[in-house]
Amino acid sequence: MGFGSIFKRNSLNESLYDIPVTKITSSRNFKYIIRPEIVIIPEIEDSKWKKWLIFLLLVLLLMLLGTMSALLILRLTNDNKQPNFQTTTELPTTPIPVSGQNITIGSRGKGFIVLFMKNFVISTKNIYVTSENGVQMNMSTSEHLSTSLKSQIDRVVSIPSNQHIIIPREMELTSFQKETKSILIETSEDVFVISHADGSASVGSTTHIPLHKLSTKYIVITTEPASTWKSQLAVAAIENNTTVSITFKMRRNMPLNINGVTFYNNDVFNVTLNRLETYQIEHVTDLTGTVIESSTPIAAFSGNDCNTLGGSGACDHLIEQLPPTEGVDNAYIVPPNSDDRDTIIRVTALENSNITYTIGSTTHAVYLNQLTYFDTQISSSQTCFVESENPILVTGFGLNSKNSDLGDPSMTIIPGLNQYLDYYKIVVPAGYVNNYVSIMIKQPSRNSFRINGTMINTHSVVFESNVFVGNGTYNVRSIRVTEGELTASTVDGERFELMFAGVTDYEAYGFSGNSMLL
């Protein structure tokens, strides 16, 4: 019941009282007709009227104080539920949809594991974090990491749009040792995370996969090492007492010695890791098809410390964070590299599979047994469409240029057709003669595509072709872009894929916008 004045109207037969009543969501005046013999409120003398008014005011004041107290308690309760980035030790779990171009899908997320595998040369360890609308970021490391390294890495910062962080070189992994060399990134909203290890004439880059997409099974992709270089794989745990089992698949059945024990093809190596611990393995032969399994979700990476491919050029660092087997697609469009760089395409079967691939107007059929692969090659003016009845991993290895010193090997896990997103915000690394983005999109939405809010300048297009997929057509374009922040989207909301590449003398990088099923 609300509080207000009470009015009395005399009549020969009845009295009319207007009693204002205030409810939670509305206010109304209810009129009651009272017979004369029924007394609702006695006559109030002037002296008593003041007492009633004081009483009503006191009651109203008490109610206001009660309401304010309740609101204060509610606000304090809500504040306690907000993330405390300075003391966070728990990893984020279930993703919460956010406003923006997409919900939490693909490579967008609020938690990531970053590590840097061994590079053949001394390299600068870069991390790029990009957000759509600004976020708070907490970067942390294991409590068992040395104090000097933790003080250089651990931080809490606000990111208005993007953040570039340089990590100490001492965080590079060493093979056959348990180490606490992974970095945990947590953010208040979704971000993209890219790492970029840039050395003298050797660089490796990868897009990182968010924590909520990590799983317990991965297939390794490497290349056959030339000279004294090594293939390598690495894992990082996100929970204590995580058991990791690695079943080796070796192209050449060469002995692998780990802590005094020799392993051969099909042998299994087991290791138990605690939270944020890492373990790296290297070998003198290709480890493609090696299976990594774990008792709890982990982050897995593979590549080469350095390698030459195609019989010419110098070596480059190769690295990719591996998508879990459950996030692998079965249909892919592979764009070409630019600057007269051919591309080796590796197709790896997760199960026994019938596979077709089309280059130009020629279609080939291949049957692969589980965990085996085949390689094919395209020029800088060709595309390739690969399709399988079962999930397959498709990896592109860019080669050195045929007519200049630009480029060397680069490694990119190709996104599948069902892994395309409708929004990306990624930093193009600095320090390269040419940077490119390849766009794969359905042909009807070609003109809907936007880079940094504008249509593509035709003068920046270095390659364009259409690829027929079933009853539809995809448009493939490679365009020259400048270093720095890049936002890509479509006006009509159509999903598409981006693949990034850059070259300078004797060096090339490559990474994709996303390599996970949505």
RAMOKA-V61691 format. One record per residue. RES is the residue in one letter. PSI is psi in whole degrees, -180 to 180 (NA if undefined). OMEGA is omega in whole degrees, -180 to 180 (NA if undefined). NEAR is the number of other ideal C-beta (glycine too) atoms within 8 Angstrom. Layout:
res	psi	omega	near
RES	PSI	OMEGA	NEAR
RES	PSI	OMEGA	NEAR
This chain:
res	psi	omega	near
M	136	179	4
G	-178	-179	8
F	138	180	7
G	-174	-179	7
S	156	178	4
I	125	-176	8
F	139	-179	6
K	130	177	7
R	120	-179	7
N	147	177	4
S	160	178	7
L	-37	-173	2
N	-23	-174	4
E	163	175	8
S	139	-180	9
L	121	180	10
Y	127	171	13
D	114	-177	8
I	100	178	10
P	130	-180	9
V	125	179	10
T	123	176	8
K	-176	-175	8
I	-43	-173	3
T	-8	-179	3
S	166	177	5
S	136	179	8
R	158	171	6
N	117	178	8
F	129	-179	6
K	133	-179	8
Y	132	176	8
I	121	-174	6
I	134	174	10
R	152	-175	6
P	-32	-175	7
E	-9	-180	4
I	124	-179	6
V	120	177	5
I	-51	180	6
I	128	179	7
P	162	176	4
E	135	-178	3
I	121	178	7
E	163	-177	6
D	-40	-178	5
S	-35	180	6
K	-27	-178	8
W	-40	179	9
K	-38	179	8
K	-43	179	8
W	-41	-179	9
L	-43	178	8
I	-42	180	8
F	-46	-180	8
L	-41	179	9
L	-39	178	8
L	-42	179	8
V	-44	179	9
L	-42	179	9
L	-43	179	8
L	-40	179	8
M	-42	178	8
L	-42	178	8
L	-40	178	8
G	-43	179	8
T	-44	180	8
M	-38	178	8
S	-43	180	8
A	-43	179	8
L	-39	179	8
L	-43	178	8
I	-43	180	8
L	-42	-179	8
R	-42	178	8
L	-38	178	8
T	-45	180	8
N	-38	180	8
D	-36	180	7
N	-20	-180	6
K	-13	-179	5
Q	150	-179	6
P	135	175	6
N	100	-171	6
F	-22	-178	11
Q	-20	-177	6
T	10	-177	5
T	127	172	10
T	-16	178	3
E	145	175	4
L	145	177	9
P	148	-177	9
T	-103	-175	4
T	126	179	4
P	144	178	9
I	129	179	5
P	142	-180	5
V	162	177	8
S	156	-180	3
G	-161	-175	8
Q	-30	-176	6
N	160	165	11
I	-175	-177	5
T	93	180	13
I	163	176	7
G	-138	-175	10
S	3	174	15
R	144	178	11
G	179	-178	14
K	1	179	13
G	138	-177	12
F	152	169	12
I	129	178	14
V	135	171	12
L	163	-180	14
F	111	178	13
M	166	-180	14
K	131	174	12
N	143	-177	15
F	-26	179	10
V	164	174	10
I	131	-175	6
S	155	174	14
T	128	-177	8
K	107	-177	13
N	142	170	13
I	132	177	15
Y	125	178	15
V	128	180	14
T	138	179	12
S	155	-179	15
E	-46	-173	8
N	11	-177	7
G	135	-178	8
V	167	167	11
Q	136	-176	10
M	137	173	17
N	116	176	12
M	126	-175	14
S	164	179	9
T	176	-179	13
S	146	177	9
E	-16	-179	3
H	-3	176	4
L	150	-178	10
S	147	-178	5
T	-38	-178	5
S	-40	178	6
L	-42	180	12
K	-40	-178	10
S	-23	179	7
Q	-18	-173	6
I	-51	-174	14
D	134	-178	7
R	159	171	7
V	120	-177	8
V	155	171	8
S	131	-179	7
I	107	-180	14
P	-34	-179	5
S	-51	176	7
N	159	-179	11
Q	133	176	9
H	122	-179	8
I	134	175	9
I	127	-176	7
I	142	179	12
P	143	-179	8
R	-25	-179	9
E	-10	179	5
M	-2	176	12
E	138	-175	13
L	151	173	12
T	135	-175	8
S	147	173	10
F	32	176	9
Q	137	168	7
K	127	-179	7
E	161	176	9
T	65	-172	10
K	25	172	10
S	155	-177	14
I	130	179	13
L	126	176	13
I	124	176	15
E	138	-179	14
T	159	-178	15
S	-23	176	8
E	175	-176	11
D	143	177	12
V	165	165	16
F	143	179	12
V	128	177	13
I	138	170	13
S	152	-170	13
H	104	-180	12
A	105	-170	16
D	115	178	10
G	-169	179	13
S	108	180	5
A	28	177	10
S	127	-178	15
V	147	175	13
G	137	-177	15
S	154	174	14
T	149	168	11
T	139	-178	13
H	150	-175	12
I	131	-177	13
P	157	-176	14
L	-39	-175	13
H	-9	176	11
K	-9	-179	12
L	155	-176	12
S	-158	-170	10
T	9	179	9
K	132	-178	11
Y	153	175	12
I	127	-175	14
V	141	173	15
I	121	174	14
T	-173	173	13
T	159	178	13
E	119	-175	8
P	139	171	14
A	159	177	7
S	-131	-178	6
T	10	-178	4
W	168	-173	11
K	148	163	12
S	157	-178	16
Q	156	174	17
L	157	-180	15
A	150	178	14
V	154	176	14
A	133	-179	13
A	149	175	16
I	-1	175	15
E	154	177	9
N	155	176	6
N	45	177	7
T	121	178	14
T	127	180	9
V	128	178	16
S	128	-178	10
I	115	178	14
T	111	-171	10
F	137	168	14
K	113	-174	12
M	131	177	14
R	-44	172	7
R	131	-174	8
N	71	-177	5
M	141	-179	9
P	139	178	6
L	115	-177	11
N	120	178	8
I	111	178	9
N	44	176	5
G	-2	179	4
V	134	-178	6
T	132	-179	6
F	145	177	10
Y	-178	178	11
N	134	179	7
N	-2	174	7
D	159	-177	8
V	128	175	8
F	133	-180	10
N	142	176	8
V	144	178	9
T	128	-177	8
L	148	172	13
N	175	-174	9
R	127	178	8
L	11	172	13
E	151	-179	13
T	159	174	16
Y	131	-180	13
Q	141	177	14
I	139	175	13
E	155	-179	10
H	166	-177	12
V	3	179	7
T	166	-179	11
D	132	-180	11
L	15	179	16
T	132	-178	13
G	-8	173	11
T	138	-176	13
V	129	175	12
I	124	177	16
E	152	-176	10
S	160	-179	14
S	-26	175	7
T	163	-178	9
P	141	179	9
I	168	169	15
A	137	-177	12
A	143	-178	12
F	155	175	14
S	168	-180	14
G	-143	179	15
N	147	178	13
D	-33	172	13
C	153	178	12
N	151	169	13
T	148	180	12
L	151	176	10
G	6	174	10
G	8	179	4
S	171	179	6
G	-177	179	12
A	179	-178	8
C	159	175	14
D	153	178	15
H	135	180	17
L	129	179	15
I	141	171	13
E	140	166	15
Q	131	-173	11
L	136	173	13
P	144	175	13
P	153	-178	13
T	-30	-179	11
E	-11	-180	7
G	17	-175	11
V	142	-177	13
D	-177	178	12
N	7	179	10
A	132	-172	11
Y	144	167	13
I	125	179	14
V	116	177	14
P	165	178	11
P	163	165	15
N	158	-179	16
S	-175	179	13
D	38	179	11
D	38	176	9
R	120	173	17
D	165	179	13
T	124	170	14
I	127	180	12
I	121	178	17
R	126	179	14
V	119	-177	17
T	128	-176	16
A	129	174	16
L	-25	176	13
E	169	172	7
N	128	-170	8
S	143	165	12
N	126	-172	8
I	140	171	15
T	146	174	11
Y	143	-175	14
T	124	174	10
I	118	-174	10
G	-124	180	5
S	9	-176	3
T	127	180	6
T	137	180	6
H	152	177	9
A	137	-179	7
V	141	172	10
Y	130	179	8
L	137	170	14
N	161	-179	7
Q	134	176	8
L	17	172	10
T	171	-176	9
Y	165	168	10
F	156	178	8
D	143	169	8
T	177	-173	11
Q	141	175	8
I	158	178	12
S	-179	-180	7
S	1	178	12
S	18	-178	5
Q	158	170	9
T	168	178	12
C	132	174	12
F	125	-177	13
V	134	-179	14
E	144	-178	9
S	157	176	14
E	-20	180	6
N	166	-179	10
P	140	177	10
I	151	171	17
L	132	178	13
V	125	-177	14
T	136	177	13
G	131	176	16
F	107	176	15
G	144	-179	14
L	180	177	15
N	160	-179	14
S	146	179	11
K	-21	-173	6
N	14	177	4
S	180	177	6
D	4	-178	5
L	133	172	13
G	161	172	15
D	-174	-176	15
P	141	172	17
S	157	-175	15
M	128	178	15
T	125	171	14
I	123	-173	14
I	136	176	14
P	141	175	14
G	165	-179	12
L	-28	-180	10
N	14	180	8
Q	11	-178	15
Y	148	177	12
L	170	177	16
D	10	-180	11
Y	134	175	11
Y	146	172	12
K	107	-169	12
I	148	177	13
V	129	173	11
V	120	-175	14
P	153	179	14
A	160	172	6
G	19	-177	6
Y	147	180	12
V	-45	179	6
N	136	171	11
N	140	-177	13
Y	153	168	14
V	129	173	15
S	134	-177	14
I	126	174	14
M	120	-175	14
I	152	177	16
K	137	-174	11
Q	-43	-179	10
P	-22	-179	5
S	11	-177	12
R	-47	-176	9
N	-2	177	5
S	-12	-175	10
F	141	180	14
R	138	170	11
I	120	-178	13
N	38	175	6
G	1	-178	5
T	159	177	7
M	159	-179	7
I	132	173	10
N	124	-176	7
T	-26	-180	5
H	-17	-180	4
S	-7	-178	9
V	123	180	11
V	-13	177	8
F	142	173	13
E	137	178	7
S	158	175	7
N	143	-180	8
V	128	-179	12
F	125	-179	7
V	107	-177	10
G	-125	179	4
N	5	-178	2
G	177	-180	8
T	135	175	9
Y	141	175	13
N	133	179	14
V	122	177	15
R	141	170	10
S	128	-177	14
I	150	177	13
R	133	-180	7
V	163	178	10
T	160	178	5
E	157	180	8
G	-171	-175	7
E	134	179	10
L	127	175	13
T	132	180	10
A	138	-179	14
S	177	176	10
T	144	179	13
V	-38	-177	6
D	5	178	6
G	6	180	6
E	140	179	11
R	153	-177	9
F	172	178	15
E	147	175	15
L	138	170	12
M	130	-175	16
F	145	176	15
A	149	177	16
G	149	-178	13
V	148	165	14
T	-171	-177	11
D	122	176	7
Y	33	-177	10
E	142	177	13
A	145	173	17
Y	163	175	15
G	141	173	14
F	161	-179	11
S	165	177	13
G	-27	-179	15
N	143	177	13
S	23	-177	13
M	142	169	12
L	146	-175	9
L	NA	NA	7
